[in-house]
Amino acid sequence: MIDSRDVKPPIEILLVEDNPGDVRLTQEILKEGNIHSHLNVVDDGEKAIAFLLRSGSYIHAPDPNLILLDLNLPRRGGLEVLEVVKTSDHLKHIPVIVFTTSQAEEDVMRAYNLHANCYITKPIDLEQFTQRVKSIEDFWLDMVQLPSE
């Protein structure tokens, strides 16, 4: 019998992604995984910032333990979202994984200069995409101890 005090709450993940196919695939891969997680999804930079700052319709949004951030977003780009996260005393402890199609060296440098925790390029190939998401899950959700606040 499992003691309810031993049951951990799910790891809260914020996926900031405007491609519905990538969202759906990421959801499916994480559902199949061994880690108890809850995926929150927003599809543009403005919504991401509102979610993180708990404003507007996101007043009851959970604090994410991890952010998966695309760079190429409508309304406000991923680098702007990253800057908001990493300059906020309330948010800067949250690991941000840039997960994007951009391979531009300028984007990589800007992301790391804004204190991204890692930069992963999304492959086009379905099998490779699946492997990348599973690798993120294995490392960031299983091996790494994430901050709880």
C-alpha positions in Angstrom: 0.0 0.0 0.0 1.3 3.4 -1.0 1.4 6.1 1.8 -0.2 9.3 0.4 2.7 11.3 2.0 5.0 9.5 -0.4 3.1 10.5 -3.5 4.9 13.4 -5.1 2.9 16.1 -7.0 3.5 16.1 -10.8 6.4 18.0 -12.2 4.8 21.1 -13.8 6.2 21.8 -17.3 5.3 24.8 -19.3 5.6 24.2 -23.0 5.8 27.4 -25.1 5.1 26.2 -28.6 3.0 27.4 -31.5 3.2 24.3 -33.7 0.2 22.1 -32.9 2.0 19.0 -34.3 5.0 19.5 -32.0 2.7 20.2 -29.0 0.7 17.0 -29.7 3.8 14.9 -30.2 5.4 16.2 -27.0 2.3 15.5 -25.0 2.1 11.9 -26.3 5.8 11.3 -25.6 5.6 12.7 -22.0 2.4 10.7 -21.4 4.2 7.5 -22.3 7.1 8.3 -20.0 7.8 7.1 -16.5 7.8 10.5 -14.9 4.6 12.0 -13.4 4.4 15.3 -15.0 1.7 17.9 -16.0 2.2 19.7 -19.3 0.8 23.3 -19.5 0.8 24.7 -23.1 0.8 28.2 -24.4 1.2 29.1 -28.1 2.8 32.5 -28.1 5.2 34.7 -26.1 2.5 37.0 -24.7 0.6 34.1 -23.2 3.8 32.6 -21.8 4.6 35.8 -20.0 1.0 36.1 -18.7 1.2 32.5 -17.5 4.5 33.0 -15.7 3.4 36.3 -14.1 -0.1 34.9 -13.4 -1.9 37.7 -15.1 -5.1 37.8 -17.0 -6.7 34.4 -17.5 -3.6 32.7 -16.0 -4.1 34.0 -12.4 -4.3 30.5 -11.1 -1.5 29.0 -13.2 0.9 26.8 -11.4 4.5 27.7 -11.1 6.4 25.6 -13.6 9.3 23.4 -12.5 10.7 23.5 -16.1 10.1 25.5 -19.2 10.4 24.1 -22.8 10.7 27.2 -24.9 10.5 27.6 -28.7 12.2 30.7 -30.1 10.0 31.4 -33.1 6.8 32.5 -31.5 4.0 34.9 -32.5 3.5 38.2 -30.6 6.7 38.0 -28.5 9.6 35.8 -29.4 11.1 33.1 -27.2 14.2 35.2 -26.4 12.0 37.9 -25.0 10.3 35.3 -22.8 13.6 34.0 -21.7 14.8 37.5 -20.8 11.6 38.0 -18.7 12.2 34.7 -16.9 15.9 35.1 -16.2 15.6 38.8 -15.0 12.7 38.1 -12.6 13.6 37.3 -9.0 10.5 35.1 -8.8 11.2 33.1 -12.0 15.0 33.0 -12.6 15.4 29.7 -10.7 13.2 27.9 -13.2 15.3 25.9 -15.7 14.6 26.9 -19.3 15.3 24.5 -22.1 15.3 26.2 -25.5 13.8 23.6 -27.9 13.6 25.1 -31.3 14.3 24.5 -35.0 16.8 27.4 -35.2 20.4 26.3 -35.6 21.6 29.9 -36.0 24.7 30.6 -34.0 23.3 34.0 -33.1 20.3 32.4 -31.5 22.4 29.9 -29.6 24.6 32.7 -28.3 21.8 35.0 -27.4 19.9 32.2 -25.5 23.0 31.3 -23.5 23.8 35.0 -22.8 20.3 35.3 -21.4 21.0 32.3 -19.2 19.1 29.5 -20.9 19.9 26.2 -19.2 20.4 24.4 -22.5 19.7 24.7 -26.2 18.4 21.8 -28.1 17.6 21.9 -31.8 14.4 20.1 -32.9 15.0 17.6 -35.6 12.5 17.3 -38.5 12.6 13.5 -38.4 9.8 12.0 -36.2 12.0 9.3 -34.6 14.7 11.8 -33.8 12.2 14.3 -32.3 10.8 11.5 -30.1 14.3 10.6 -29.0 15.1 14.3 -28.1 12.0 14.7 -26.0 12.7 11.4 -24.2 16.3 12.6 -23.6 14.9 15.8 -22.1 12.6 13.7 -19.9 15.4 11.3 -18.9 17.8 14.0 -17.9 15.7 17.0 -16.7 12.8 15.1 -15.1 14.5 12.0 -13.8 18.2 12.8 -13.1 18.1 16.5 -12.3 16.7 17.7 -9.0 14.5 20.6 -10.0 13.6 23.4 -7.7 10.2 23.1 -6.2 9.5 26.8 -5.8 
